[in-house]
Amino acid sequence: MTAATRRRLEFALTTIAILALWELAPWLGVPVFILPPPHRIVAKLLVIYPSVLFHSAITLAESILGFVLAFLFGFPLAVGIVHSRFMERTVYPYVVAIRLIPIIAVAPLMVIWFGIGLTPKIVVSALLAFFPIVVNSVTGLRSGATEALRLMQSLKATRAQTFWKIRLYASLPYLFSALRVSATLAVIGAIVGEFVGGSDNGLGAMMLRAEAFLYTDELFVGVVFSAILGLLLFGAVALIERRVLFWHESISSDAA
């Protein structure tokens, strides 16, 4: 049995054991409305799946748009910080400060500023996904081999030439690492935006209604589909990473 097969088998057995214990929870005295067993959650999903798919599609769209917005602003900002000491001294501290503010405290402001439509959810999603992209990109852009950077300087290379030939390639592993994290954070941000945005659509809105009526099984359906959306975006980024960074040692070691 290969190591990969053994890992999959261990994961499958662990999952089965957890589900079995979960299914037995009502027999151990746990009220069903607090922790519904898996078969009730599946039964609820079979009843409401058209609605769940509709709300999931909306949350997925918000997450993707927020993720793209975070990248479009985050990576160019990281490039500017690396190439400008003025931006590093003045802008970078604000990037860190944004990360220190709880997103749940910022979300109501986004609703006040942008209304109750799709925009505040996208902005909250982008804010949560923004920080890892900037920080990892700055680290990656500065991680080029010292010898290579000195060689470019000796050849009188311009900043643009050094960026395209050295810094960009050196930053890609760091960037994709950040994008994997940001993809899942974008989903969380979209759902937080739905919690406070007064929207009728999206997984966040669906879970708020379920919580108001103590439909715990429906809440679990929302949680599961939130995780699925995060996994989908994470997997999409990982797939692109394998295509782009096929030459990098991290990809080679994963394949082995």
TIVEXSE-879990 format. One record per residue: x, y, z of N, C-alpha, C, O, CB in turn; residue in one letter. Coordinates in steps of 0.02 Angstrom, whole numbers, padded with zeros to 5 digits, always signed. Glycine has a CB too. Layout:
<rs>
XYZXYZXYZXYZXYZA/...
</rs>
This chain:
<rs>
+00042-00059+00000+00000+00000+00000+00045+00062+00000+00089+00069+00042-00048+00000+00062M/+00032+00107-00047+00072+00168-00052+00053+00216+00005+00002+00209+00038+00061+00202-00120T/+00098+00265+00016+00085+00314+00069+00022+00354+00055-00016+00369+00101+00146+00361+00077A/+00012+00373-00009-00048+00412-00027-00111+00372-00014-00160+00399+00012-00045+00433-00101A/-00111+00308-00032-00170+00265-00020-00183+00257+00055-00240+00258+00077-00160+00196-00052T/-00129+00250+00093-00137+00243+00165-00167+00307+00196-00209+00303+00240-00070+00228+00198R/-00145+00365+00172-00173+00428+00198-00247+00433+00182-00287+00454+00224-00135+00488+00168R/-00266+00414+00120-00337+00418+00102-00378+00369+00144-00434+00386+00165-00346+00402+00027R/-00352+00310+00156-00388+00260+00196-00396+00285+00268-00450+00278+00297-00351+00193+00195L/-00344+00313+00296-00348+00339+00364-00399+00395+00369-00437+00399+00417-00279+00364+00388E/-00399+00439+00319-00447+00494+00319-00519+00467+00314-00563+00491+00349-00433+00543+00261F/-00529+00418+00269-00596+00390+00260-00621+00356+00325-00678+00366+00344-00597+00340+00202A/-00578+00318+00357-00597+00284+00419-00612+00334+00475-00659+00324+00513-00542+00235+00441L/-00572+00386+00479-00584+00438+00529-00651+00472+00518-00689+00484+00565-00527+00489+00529T/-00666+00487+00454-00729+00520+00438-00788+00475+00455-00837+00499+00483-00731+00538+00363T/-00783+00411+00439-00837+00364+00455-00848+00360+00530-00905+00358+00553-00822+00294+00426I/-00794+00358+00568-00799+00354+00641-00834+00417+00669-00876+00412+00714-00730+00346+00674A/-00815+00476+00643-00846+00538+00667-00920+00539+00651-00961+00557+00694-00811+00600+00636I/-00938+00520+00590-01009+00519+00570-01049+00469+00612-01106+00482+00630-01016+00503+00496L/-01018+00411+00628-01053+00361+00668-01066+00388+00739-01121+00380+00765-01011+00296+00672A/-01017+00419+00769-01027+00449+00836-01078+00504+00834-01119+00511+00879-00960+00475+00864L/-01076+00544+00780-01124+00598+00772-01195+00571+00766-01242+00598+00796-01107+00641+00710W/-01202+00517+00729-01268+00486+00720-01296+00459+00786-01356+00457+00797-01264+00429+00669E/-01251+00439+00830-01272+00411+00894-01284+00465+00947-01305+00449+01003-01221+00362+00919L/-01270+00528+00931-01275+00582+00980-01343+00585+01014-01346+00594+01075-01260+00648+00947A/-01401+00580+00977-01466+00582+01012-01474+00525+01063-01507+00534+01114-01522+00578+00961P/-01444+00467+01049-01448+00411+01097-01406+00424+01159-01415+00392+01210-01426+00346+01063W/-01360+00472+01153-01318+00490+01211-01345+00550+01249-01313+00576+01294-01247+00505+01187L/-01406+00571+01232-01439+00624+01269-01433+00693+01240-01454+00741+01272-01414+00625+01337G/-01403+00700+01181-01396+00766+01149-01461+00783+01112-01481+00745+01068-01335+00769+01100V/-01494+00837+01129-01557+00854+01095-01548+00863+01019-01496+00888+00997-01587+00919+01124P/-01596+00841+00981-01592+00844+00908-01589+00915+00883-01556+00929+00833-01651+00808+00877V/-01623+00962+00917-01623+01031+00893-01556+01065+00905-01542+01118+00876-01679+01070+00927F/-01514+01036+00947-01447+01063+00959-01397+01031+00910-01357+01067+00879-01425+01050+01031I/-01399+00966+00904-01354+00931+00859-01393+00877+00820-01395+00820+00841-01295+00898+00898L/-01423+00897+00764-01460+00848+00724-01413+00796+00695-01359+00814+00672-01500+00882+00668P/-01433+00732+00694-01390+00680+00665-01382+00689+00590-01424+00722+00558-01418+00610+00681P/-01330+00660+00561-01318+00669+00489-01376+00651+00444-01388+00684+00394-01259+00629+00469P/-01414+00598+00462-01468+00577+00417-01522+00630+00413-01555+00636+00361-01498+00510+00440H/-01533+00668+00467-01582+00722+00465-01558+00780+00423-01597+00813+00388-01599+00746+00536R/-01493+00793+00425-01465+00847+00384-01471+00830+00310-01488+00872+00269-01391+00860+00403I/-01455+00767+00293-01461+00744+00224-01534+00748+00201-01548+00769+00145-01434+00672+00216V/-01580+00727+00245-01651+00730+00227-01674+00802+00215-01712+00815+00169-01693+00698+00283A/-01649+00847+00257-01666+00918+00248-01638+00944+00181-01671+00982+00146-01639+00960+00307K/-01577+00924+00165-01547+00946+00102-01587+00922+00043-01596+00959-00005-01475+00920+00097L/-01612+00861+00045-01651+00834-00010-01716+00873-00021-01744+00875-00076-01667+00761+00001L/-01741+00904+00033-01803+00943+00029-01789+01013+00002-01828+01039-00038-01837+00946+00097V/-01735+01044+00025-01723+01115+00009-01667+01126-00041-01644+01183-00050-01708+01153+00073I/-01643+01072-00074-01583+01080-00116-01591+01132-00172-01541+01165-00188-01566+01014-00146Y/-01650+01141-00203-01653+01195-00254-01638+01263-00225-01602+01304-00255-01722+01197-00288P/-01664+01276-00165-01652+01340-00132-01578+01346-00112-01548+01400-00119-01697+01348-00070S/-01550+01292-00086-01480+01293-00065-01434+01306-00124-01387+01346-00119-01460+01226-00031V/-01447+01275-00180-01406+01286-00240-01411+01358-00264-01362+01388-00286-01426+01238-00297L/-01471+01387-00260-01481+01456-00280-01440+01503-00235-01404+01546-00260-01556+01475-00277F/-01446+01495-00170-01410+01537-00123-01334+01526-00129-01295+01573-00123-01433+01525-00051H/-01314+01464-00140-01242+01449-00148-01213+01483-00209-01157+01508-00207-01231+01373-00152S/-01252+01485-00263-01228+01517-00324-01217+01592-00313-01168+01620-00338-01278+01507-00381A/-01261+01624-00274-01253+01695-00260-01191+01707-00217-01152+01752-00231-01316+01722-00225I/-01183+01667-00164-01124+01674-00121-01060+01660-00159-01010+01694-00149-01129+01627-00060T/-01061+01610-00204-01002+01594-00244-00984+01653-00289-00925+01670-00296-01015+01531-00286L/-01035+01684-00320-01021+01742-00364-00991+01799-00324-00943+01831-00346-01086+01766-00398A/-01019+01813-00265-00991+01866-00222-00919+01850-00202-00876+01894-00202-01034+01875-00159E/-00906+01787-00186-00838+01767-00165-00788+01774-00221-00733+01798-00211-00839+01695-00140S/-00807+01753-00281-00761+01757-00338-00746+01830-00355-00689+01848-00366-00791+01722-00400I/-00798+01871-00355-00787+01942-00370-00744+01976-00316-00701+02016-00332-00855+01979-00377L/-00757+01959-00253-00715+01986-00199-00644+01962-00204-00597+02001-00192-00744+01967-00132G/-00634+01899-00220-00568+01871-00228-00530+01905-00285-00471+01922-00277-00572+01795-00240F/-00562+01913-00341-00531+01946-00399-00514+02019-00382-00461+02044-00400-00577+01943-00461V/-00560+02052-00348-00548+02122-00329-00488+02128-00281-00447+02173-00288-00612+02152-00295L/-00483+02081-00234-00426+02081-00188-00361+02072-00225-00311+02104-00208-00435+02026-00135A/-00360+02028-00275-00299+02016-00313-00281+02077-00356-00223+02097-00359-00307+01955-00357F/-00331+02106-00389-00319+02163-00434-00291+02223-00396-00253+02262-00424-00383+02182-00470L/-00311+02231-00334-00285+02286-00294-00224+02265-00253-00178+02305-00243-00339+02313-00248F/-00224+02203-00229-00172+02181-00183-00104+02172-00215-00054+02195-00188-00192+02118-00151G/-00101+02138-00272-00036+02124-00302-00002+02187-00329+00057+02197-00315-00044+02073-00358F/-00037+02230-00366-00004+02293-00387+00019+02335-00327+00071+02368-00330-00052+02334-00431P/-00021+02335-00273+00000+02372-00214+00064+02343-00185+00108+02380-00163-00056+02372-00161L/+00070+02276-00184+00131+02245-00160+00191+02264-00203+00245+02276-00178+00124+02168-00158A/+00181+02266-00269+00235+02287-00314+00256+02359-00298+00316+02374-00296+00212+02282-00389V/+00208+02403-00286+00224+02471-00269+00262+02477-00203+00308+02517-00197+00162+02513-00266G/+00242+02436-00154+00276+02438-00089+00348+02415-00095+00392+02443-00063+00238+02394-00038I/+00360+02364-00136+00428+02338-00144+00473+02388-00179+00532+02393-00163+00426+02272-00184V/+00445+02426-00226+00485+02472-00266+00486+02543-00240+00522+02586-00266+00460+02472-00337H/+00448+02557-00188+00445+02626-00162+00449+02626-00086+00404+02600-00052+00380+02662-00185S/+00502+02654-00060+00508+02659+00013+00455+02706+00042+00433+02698+00099+00579+02684+00032R/+00435+02755+00003+00382+02801+00025+00317+02762+00037+00284+02771+00089+00370+02857-00026F/+00298+02718-00011+00238+02678-00002+00245+02629+00055+00197+02615+00092+00221+02641-00067M/+00305+02602+00063+00316+02555+00118+00306+02589+00186+00277+02559+00231+00386+02526+00114E/+00329+02651+00191+00323+02687+00255+00252+02713+00267+00230+02717+00324+00372+02745+00257R/+00216+02731+00214+00152+02764+00222+00092+02719+00211+00042+02726+00246+00148+02822+00175T/+00096+02674+00162+00038+02632+00145+00037+02565+00181-00015+02543+00204+00036+02621+00070V/+00095+02534+00187+00099+02467+00216+00071+02464+00287+00036+02416+00304+00172+02443+00216Y/+00084+02514+00330+00054+02511+00397-00022+02510+00396-00053+02479+00439+00077+02571+00438P/-00053+02543+00347-00126+02542+00342-00151+02474+00319-00204+02452+00340-00149+02596+00293Y/-00112+02439+00278-00130+02371+00258-00132+02326+00320-00178+02286+00328-00080+02344+00206V/-00082+02333+00363-00080+02293+00425-00138+02314+00470-00170+02271+00501-00013+02303+00461V/-00153+02378+00473-00207+02402+00516-00274+02375+00494-00316+02359+00536-00209+02478+00516A/-00285+02370+00428-00347+02342+00402-00356+02270+00426-00411+02249+00443-00349+02344+00325I/-00301+02233+00428-00304+02163+00451-00322+02158+00525-00352+02109+00546-00238+02128+00437R/-00302+02208+00564-00314+02206+00636-00386+02223+00655-00408+02210+00711-00267+02252+00671L/-00423+02254+00609-00492+02273+00623-00537+02212+00611-00534+02183+00557-00515+02333+00578I/-00578+02192+00660-00624+02135+00648-00671+02149+00590-00701+02202+00586-00665+02120+00712P/-00676+02101+00545-00715+02112+00485-00789+02123+00501-00824+02158+00464-00708+02053+00438I/-00812+02093+00556-00882+02101+00575-00897+02173+00595-00954+02195+00593-00900+02053+00632I/-00844+02211+00616-00853+02281+00634-00854+02326+00573-00884+02380+00574-00798+02303+00682A/-00822+02303+00519-00818+02343+00457-00879+02332+00413-00901+02378+00378-00755+02326+00418V/-00908+02271+00415-00962+02254+00370-01021+02302+00374-01047+02321+00322-00986+02184+00385A/-01045+02324+00435-01101+02372+00435-01085+02437+00400-01128+02468+00369-01121+02386+00506P/-01021+02459+00405-01002+02520+00369-01009+02512+00294-01031+02557+00259-00930+02540+00387L/-00991+02453+00269-00997+02440+00198-01069+02444+00175-01084+02467+00120-00967+02372+00180M/-01115+02421+00218-01186+02424+00202-01209+02497+00199-01247+02516+00154-01228+02385+00253V/-01186+02537+00248-01205+02608+00249-01178+02644+00187-01212+02685+00157-01179+02642+00313I/-01116+02629+00169-01083+02663+00113-01108+02640+00045-01115+02681-00001-01009+02654+00117W/-01121+02574+00037-01136+02547-00029-01207+02520-00036-01225+02494-00089-01088+02492-00044F/-01248+02525+00016-01316+02501+00011-01322+02428+00029-01276+02398+00058-01343+02513-00058G/-01379+02398+00013-01393+02329+00033-01390+02280-00026-01416+02225-00021-01461+02325+00066I/-01361+02300-00080-01357+02257-00139-01298+02211-00137-01275+02190-00083-01355+02298-00202G/-01273+02195-00195-01216+02149-00202-01150+02181-00183-01105+02147-00159-01212+02123-00274L/-01144+02246-00193-01079+02280-00184-01049+02272-00115-00990+02255-00111-01088+02353-00199T/-01085+02284-00059-01053+02278+00007-01027+02208+00021-00976+02200+00055-01101+02298+00061P/-01062+02157-00004-01038+02088+00007-00972+02076-00029-00927+02044-00003-01091+02037-00017K/-00967+02102-00090-00906+02095-00129-00848+02132-00095-00792+02106-00092-00915+02120-00201I/-00862+02192-00070-00809+02232-00038-00785+02198+00026-00725+02195+00039-00835+02302-00022V/-00832+02173+00067-00812+02138+00128-00771+02076+00112-00721+02061+00144-00874+02119+00171V/-00793+02039+00061-00755+01980+00039-00685+01999+00017-00637+01965+00034-00792+01945-00019S/-00679+02054-00021-00614+02077-00045-00570+02100+00012-00509+02087+00012-00622+02133-00096A/-00598+02134+00062-00559+02158+00119-00528+02100+00158-00471+02104+00180-00602+02200+00165L/-00566+02047+00166-00541+01990+00203-00487+01952+00164-00441+01925+00193-00598+01942+00221L/-00494+01950+00098-00446+01914+00056-00385+01956+00038-00336+01930+00012-00479+01890-00007A/-00388+02020+00052-00338+02069+00029-00270+02060+00065-00218+02060+00033-00363+02139+00039F/-00272+02053+00131-00210+02055+00171-00161+02000+00153-00102+02016+00141-00227+02050+00244F/-00180+01936+00149-00130+01885+00132-00097+01896+00064-00038+01881+00055-00163+01817+00132P/-00136+01922+00016-00108+01933-00051-00053+01986-00047+00001+01977-00076-00163+01955-00100I/-00066+02041-00013-00016+02095-00009+00046+02072+00028+00102+02080+00004-00046+02156+00026V/+00037+02043+00087+00094+02025+00130+00137+01971+00097+00198+01977+00094+00070+02001+00199V/+00105+01918+00072+00144+01865+00040+00178+01888-00024+00233+01867-00040+00100+01805+00025N/+00144+01932-00061+00173+01957-00123+00234+02001-00108+00285+01997-00144+00121+01997-00164S/+00231+02042-00057+00288+02083-00037+00346+02037-00019+00403+02049-00040+00270+02130+00022V/+00333+01986+00021+00386+01939+00041+00415+01904-00020+00476+01897-00026+00360+01888+00090T/+00371+01882-00065+00395+01846-00124+00435+01890-00171+00486+01868-00198+00337+01817-00161G/+00412+01952-00181+00448+01997-00227+00517+02016-00200+00561+02035-00238+00406+02060-00238L/+00526+02010-00135+00591+02025-00105+00634+01963-00096+00690+01967-00070+00582+02059-00038R/+00609+01906-00118+00644+01844-00104+00689+01820-00161+00718+01766-00157+00594+01790-00088S/+00695+01860-00213+00739+01840-00269+00810+01828-00246+00834+01861-00200+00738+01894-00323G/+00843+01781-00276+00912+01764-00257+00955+01826-00260+00954+01863-00309+00940+01708-00302A/+00994+01837-00207+01037+01896-00204+01085+01899-00262+01098+01953-00290+01076+01898-00138T/+01113+01841-00281+01161+01839-00336+01128+01861-00401+01157+01897-00441+01190+01769-00344E/+01066+01838-00412+01031+01856-00473+01016+01931-00475+01022+01963-00527+00966+01816-00480A/+00995+01959-00418+00981+02030-00415+01044+02071-00427+01043+02122-00461+00949+02049-00348L/+01100+02049-00398+01163+02084-00408+01186+02080-00481+01213+02127-00509+01218+02056-00362R/+01173+02022-00511+01190+02015-00582+01150+02064-00625+01178+02094-00671+01178+01942-00606L/+01086+02071-00610+01045+02118-00648+01069+02190-00638+01068+02230-00684+00971+02112-00627M/+01091+02205-00576+01118+02272-00564+01183+02283-00603+01194+02337-00631+01130+02282-00489Q/+01225+02233-00605+01289+02240-00641+01277+02247-00716+01318+02277-00751+01334+02180-00628S/+01222+02219-00740+01206+02224-00811+01166+02288-00827+01144+02298-00883+01166+02162-00834L/+01159+02330-00776+01123+02394-00784+01050+02383-00805+01021+02421-00843+01158+02437-00837K/+01021+02330-00778+00950+02315-00794+00905+02366-00761+00919+02391-00706+00931+02244-00771A/+00851+02382-00794+00802+02428-00765+00761+02392-00712+00764+02331-00707+00756+02458-00820T/+00723+02430-00673+00680+02400-00623+00628+02354-00655+00611+02301-00629+00645+02454-00581R/+00603+02375-00713+00554+02335-00748+00584+02269-00771+00552+02216-00764+00525+02373-00808A/+00644+02270-00798+00677+02208-00819+00691+02162-00760+00681+02102-00765+00743+02225-00855Q/+00714+02191-00705+00726+02150-00645+00661+02119-00619+00660+02062-00597+00759+02192-00590T/+00607+02159-00622+00542+02133-00599+00519+02074-00641+00502+02022-00613+00489+02189-00601F/+00519+02082-00707+00492+02029-00750+00537+01967-00753+00511+01912-00760+00483+02056-00820W/+00601+01976-00746+00647+01919-00754+00666+01885-00688+00683+01826-00688+00709+01942-00789K/+00663+01921-00633+00684+01893-00569+00629+01894-00517+00608+01842-00492+00745+01930-00543I/+00606+01954-00500+00561+01962-00443+00494+01926-00453+00469+01894-00407+00549+02035-00430R/+00466+01932-00513+00400+01901-00525+00403+01825-00517+00361+01796-00483+00375+01918-00595L/+00453+01793-00547+00459+01720-00541+00471+01700-00468+00444+01650-00445+00517+01695-00585Y/+00512+01739-00432+00525+01722-00362+00463+01729-00319+00456+01694-00269+00581+01766-00335A/+00418+01774-00339+00359+01787-00297+00302+01738-00309+00257+01732-00267+00334+01858-00310S/+00303+01701-00365+00245+01659-00382+00228+01607-00330+00169+01600-00314+00259+01625-00448L/+00276+01569-00302+00257+01521-00249+00224+01555-00189+00176+01528-00161+00318+01482-00226P/+00250+01613-00169+00220+01650-00113+00150+01675-00132+00104+01672-00091+00265+01709-00093Y/+00144+01700-00193+00080+01726-00215+00026+01672-00216-00029+01683-00191+00086+01758-00284L/+00042+01614-00244-00009+01561-00248-00025+01534-00178-00082+01515-00165+00015+01505-00293F/+00024+01533-00134+00009+01514-00065-00042+01562-00034-00088+01541+00000+00074+01513-00023S/-00032+01627-00047-00080+01677-00022-00148+01670-00055-00199+01679-00022-00052+01748-00033A/-00148+01656-00120-00212+01650-00156-00254+01592-00130-00315+01596-00128-00199+01642-00230L/-00220+01537-00111-00258+01480-00083-00293+01501-00018-00351+01483-00007-00211+01421-00070R/-00257+01537+00024-00286+01561+00087-00341+01612+00073-00395+01609+00102-00233+01591+00133V/-00327+01658+00028-00375+01711+00013-00439+01684-00019-00493+01713-00009-00343+01763-00033S/-00434+01630-00056-00494+01601-00087-00545+01580-00034-00605+01592-00042-00476+01541-00131A/-00521+01549+00019-00567+01528+00073-00591+01588+00113-00648+01591+00134-00533+01477+00119T/-00546+01637+00124-00566+01697+00161-00618+01737+00123-00660+01770+00153-00505+01741+00175L/-00615+01735+00056-00664+01771+00016-00735+01744+00028-00783+01782+00031-00647+01766-00058A/-00740+01678+00036-00806+01648+00051-00830+01671+00119-00889+01690+00127-00802+01570+00048V/-00785+01670+00169-00804+01693+00236-00827+01766+00234-00877+01784+00264-00745+01685+00285I/-00789+01807+00198-00808+01878+00193-00876+01888+00160-00915+01931+00183-00755+01915+00154G/-00890+01850+00108-00955+01857+00075-01012+01838+00122-01064+01871+00123-00957+01812+00012A/-01003+01786+00161-01055+01764+00207-01064+01814+00264-01120+01829+00284-01038+01694+00236I/-01008+01842+00289-01013+01895+00340-01051+01955+00313-01092+01984+00348-00942+01916+00364V/-01036+01973+00250-01073+02028+00219-01147+02013+00214-01188+02059+00222-01045+02041+00150G/-01165+01951+00201-01236+01932+00198-01268+01933+00267-01327+01949+00273-01243+01862+00167E/-01230+01917+00319-01256+01919+00387-01281+01988+00406-01334+01996+00436-01203+01895+00436F/-01242+02039+00387-01258+02107+00410-01289+02150+00356-01308+02207+00368-01195+02141+00437V/-01294+02123+00295-01314+02165+00238-01388+02169+00226-01409+02203+00179-01282+02140+00178G/-01429+02135+00265-01500+02139+00255-01524+02108+00190-01577+02126+00165-01522+02209+00258G/-01485+02062+00163-01502+02030+00099-01548+01970+00111-01545+01939+00164-01439+02009+00061S/-01589+01955+00062-01631+01896+00064-01599+01836+00030-01625+01781+00034-01699+01910+00032D/-01542+01848-00003-01511+01795-00043-01440+01781-00018-01408+01824+00013-01510+01814-00117N/-01417+01720-00032-01351+01700-00011-01354+01653+00048-01404+01651+00084-01309+01761+00007G/-01301+01614+00058-01300+01565+00112-01304+01599+00181-01335+01573+00226-01236+01523+00109L/-01273+01658+00188-01277+01694+00251-01348+01712+00269-01369+01702+00326-01235+01756+00248G/-01386+01738+00221-01456+01755+00233-01497+01693+00248-01541+01694+00292-01485+01792+00173A/-01483+01639+00212-01519+01576+00224-01507+01551+00295-01553+01528+00329-01498+01523+00173M/-01444+01554+00318-01428+01530+00385-01457+01575+00439-01476+01551+00492-01353+01525+00394M/-01461+01641+00426-01493+01685+00474-01566+01668+00484-01591+01668+00541-01485+01758+00452L/-01601+01654+00430-01672+01635+00436-01679+01569+00473-01724+01561+00514-01704+01630+00366R/-01635+01521+00457-01638+01457+00492-01624+01464+00567-01656+01431+00608-01587+01408+00461A/-01577+01508+00584-01561+01520+00655-01620+01551+00692-01633+01536+00750-01499+01565+00661E/-01657+01596+00658-01714+01630+00690-01769+01580+00708-01804+01590+00757-01742+01684+00644A/-01777+01527+00668-01829+01478+00680-01803+01413+00711-01839+01364+00717-01864+01462+00616F/-01739+01414+00732-01706+01356+00763-01708+01295+00717-01716+01238+00739-01740+01339+00829L/-01700+01307+00651-01695+01252+00603-01621+01232+00600-01585+01249+00553-01722+01273+00531Y/-01599+01195+00651-01528+01179+00656-01504+01136+00598-01447+01144+00575-01514+01143+00721T/-01546+01091+00574-01526+01048+00518-01512+01091+00456-01466+01077+00418-01579+00995+00503D/-01553+01143+00446-01542+01188+00389-01479+01229+00399-01443+01243+00351-01602+01234+00379E/-01465+01248+00461-01402+01283+00476-01342+01240+00457-01294+01265+00428-01399+01302+00550L/-01345+01176+00473-01290+01131+00456-01283+01124+00380-01227+01119+00355-01300+01063+00488F/-01338+01123+00345-01335+01121+00272-01298+01183+00246-01256+01177+00201-01406+01118+00241V/-01314+01242+00274-01279+01303+00254-01204+01300+00269-01163+01322+00229-01309+01362+00288G/-01187+01273+00328-01117+01267+00347-01080+01221+00298-01025+01237+00276-01110+01241+00419V/-01111+01164+00282-01079+01117+00237-01068+01147+00168-01014+01139+00139-01121+01053+00231V/-01117+01183+00143-01110+01213+00076-01061+01271+00077-01028+01285+00027-01178+01236+00049F/-01056+01306+00133-01005+01358+00139-00935+01327+00133-00891+01354+00099-01011+01396+00206S/-00926+01271+00167-00861+01236+00163-00848+01211+00092-00792+01213+00068-00859+01177+00213A/-00901+01187+00059-00893+01163-00009-00871+01219-00056-00827+01210-00099-00959+01132-00035I/-00900+01279-00048-00880+01336-00089-00807+01354-00077-00770+01367-00124-00925+01397-00074L/-00786+01353-00013-00716+01367+00002-00670+01316-00030-00617+01333-00057-00705+01368+00077G/-00690+01252-00027-00649+01200-00057-00646+01207-00133-00594+01194-00164-00677+01131-00038L/-00701+01227-00163-00702+01236-00236-00653+01290-00258-00614+01281-00304-00773+01253-00260L/-00655+01347-00223-00609+01401-00241-00537+01382-00225-00491+01397-00264-00628+01466-00204L/-00526+01350-00168-00459+01327-00150-00433+01278-00203-00375+01284-00225-00460+01293-00081F/-00475+01231-00224-00455+01182-00274-00441+01214-00342-00394+01194-00377-00508+01129-00282G/-00481+01264-00360-00469+01298-00424-00401+01334-00424-00365+01331-00473-00525+01349-00438A/-00385+01368-00368-00320+01401-00363-00264+01350-00365-00213+01360-00398-00316+01444-00299V/-00272+01295-00328-00221+01243-00326-00210+01213-00396-00153+01197-00414-00240+01187-00277A/-00264+01204-00435-00257+01177-00502-00219+01225-00547-00175+01204-00585-00327+01163-00532L/-00235+01289-00543-00198+01339-00582-00125+01340-00561-00080+01347-00603-00229+01409-00574I/-00113+01334-00496-00044+01334-00471-00004+01277-00500+00054+01286-00518-00044+01331-00394E/-00034+01218-00505+00001+01161-00533+00018+01172-00606+00069+01148-00631-00040+01097-00526R/-00026+01207-00642-00012+01221-00712+00043+01273-00720+00085+01268-00765-00076+01245-00746R/+00043+01324-00677+00090+01379-00684+00158+01363-00653+00210+01379-00681+00062+01442-00651V/+00157+01330-00595+00219+01317-00557+00241+01244-00563+00267+01217-00515+00209+01335-00483L/+00230+01213-00620+00250+01143-00629+00325+01133-00618+00348+01078-00603+00230+01119-00698F/+00363+01188-00626+00436+01184-00621+00460+01191-00549+00518+01177-00535+00468+01238-00663W/+00416+01212-00503+00438+01226-00435+00443+01163-00394+00404+01116-00404+00391+01276-00402H/+00489+01161-00347+00502+01102-00306+00442+01082-00263+00432+01023-00250+00562+01112-00262E/+00402+01131-00241+00344+01115-00200+00293+01074-00239+00263+01028-00211+00311+01179-00174S/+00283+01090-00303+00237+01052-00345+00265+00982-00359+00228+00933-00357+00223+01089-00411I/+00330+00978-00372+00361+00913-00385+00356+00868-00325+00343+00808-00333+00434+00923-00405S/+00367+00895-00264+00364+00854-00205+00293+00831-00191+00282+00774-00167+00391+00891-00145S/+00242+00874-00205+00172+00853-00195+00154+00797-00243+00119+00750-00224+00125+00913-00206D/+00178+00803-00305+00163+00751-00354+00194+00684-00334+00165+00631-00345+00186+00771-00423A/+00255+00687-00305+00289+00626-00284+00253+00595-00225+00274+00543-00200+00361+00641-00265A/
</rs>
